[in-house]
Amino acid sequence: MPGFPSRAAAGLFMSLLYMNQTNTFHPSQRVLLGPGPSDVPARVLQAMAAPTLGHLDPEYLKLMDETRAMLRSVFRTENELTLAMSGTGSAGMETVAVNLVEPGDAAIVCINGVFGTRMKDVMERCGARVHAIEVPWGETIPAEKVAELLKAVPEAKVFTIVHAETSTGAHQPLEEISRLVHDAGALLIVDAVTSLGGLPVEVDGWGVDACFSGTQKCLSCPPGLSPVTFSSRALARMDARKTKVQSWYLDLSMIRNYWGADRLYHHTAPINMTYALREALAMVLEEGLENRIARHCRNHLALRAGLEAIGLKFIPQHSLTTLNAIHAPEGVDEAAVRHRLLHDYGIEIGAGLGPFKGKALRIGLMGSSSSRRNVTLVLAALEEILGRSGATTAAAAAYGS
Ligand SMILES: *Cc1c(COP(=O)(O)O)cnc(C)c1O
């Protein structure tokens, strides 16, 4: 290197240059009120820092069994085939698709936002002949449309629907649709990524055949695992397959043997992530599912009262309690609002997607993030940024104080 007096000096220069990259990473402490991830309690993060065990260590196998039992409680199911797939919520989506669909099968896919659209793509990649039920973003799927299409496509093998459409905040009722789907002889697949642990998800009660979720939304665990559960009807469908599951990694016919009594190695489990999930599930069960659902409801209503008090309007008619999608106020740059929330207050919220790009704000109140403290904080920050007042007063009134 010309200009340097010696190799030693050049070496010192290079090590100074790389120092920033080899130092520990110190992320800022945020308040995560976006569409996921949500805030992770210290207890869950600490669980991840425990010593890594081998994936066949008896202690780890015991932890897997405990985790499955807890997942059954949270999914409200007795389904034997209940486990956590390696990967985020989308891995759960692909798992149900690749295991339940064979090339040429007819599938009905409901689309009212990003995640129904994604499911259609996934189904098509499995070779399904997809028939879509589409309604405008922000709306829910009406039972009449479901009945109509089931009649038109009597050969439909699977029917997919998003319980909590995170891209629009729409909350989809499922009970009547479940009845229609079963009467038509199809399997009901439900995306519960933004509802599990925050809204009622009654896998057995509603007759859901395959359900998947993610760890980083209402379970308040870091992203990385995808809880899934399959009914005996779904299991029978898998056992009757004529073709191999197209994905080696997500093939439940093999993964079942690792989570089951055989303990056959398939792929190395994300050990420390499972510690985190177990801890997060313990927190759900300690709080009690019903109390947790009530907390999400209470904080949503207070946030709603506050947002409406400053003139902000909700997008969906039937809103989730875990995700609040509102129209960006007239004449306000929504990106600038999000930027100020993050930089001045450390609060992350989400932007609009698809037809709502640049036109919506999405405030998640998921898991640990759903708290009275966060509701008041985000409302006060919005009052300041938008130059309006009354939101925190309305929220306080909604809490009954
Ligand atoms: C977040 C989300 C997903 C995808 O989950 P990832 O963890 O991002 O892979 C799927 N469906 C819904 C409804 C979601 O909110």
The ligand as a MOL file (V3000), in Angstrom:
LIG
                    3D

  0  0  0     0  0            999 V3000
M  V30 BEGIN CTAB
M  V30 COUNTS 15 15 0 0 0
M  V30 BEGIN ATOM
M  V30 1 C -47.0010 -12.0730 8.7950 0
M  V30 2 C -48.0240 -12.8970 8.1170 0
M  V30 3 C -47.6910 -14.0060 7.3140 0
M  V30 4 C -46.2800 -14.3500 6.9510 0
M  V30 5 O -45.4990 -14.5730 8.0290 0
M  V30 6 P -43.9070 -14.3470 7.9650 0
M  V30 7 O -43.5420 -14.6420 9.3760 0
M  V30 8 O -43.6760 -12.9300 7.5650 0
M  V30 9 O -43.3610 -15.3140 7.0170 0
M  V30 10 C -48.7080 -14.7660 6.7850 0
M  V30 11 N -49.9900 -14.4470 7.0010 0
M  V30 12 C -50.3530 -13.3850 7.7390 0
M  V30 13 C -51.7920 -13.0920 7.9430 0
M  V30 14 C -49.3840 -12.5800 8.3220 0
M  V30 15 O -49.7400 -11.5220 9.0560 0
M  V30 END ATOM
M  V30 BEGIN BOND
M  V30 1 1 1 2
M  V30 2 1 2 3
M  V30 3 2 2 14
M  V30 4 1 3 4
M  V30 5 2 3 10
M  V30 6 1 4 5
M  V30 7 1 5 6
M  V30 8 2 6 7
M  V30 9 1 6 8
M  V30 10 1 6 9
M  V30 11 1 10 11
M  V30 12 2 11 12
M  V30 13 1 12 13
M  V30 14 1 12 14
M  V30 15 1 14 15
M  V30 END BOND
M  V30 END CTAB
M  END
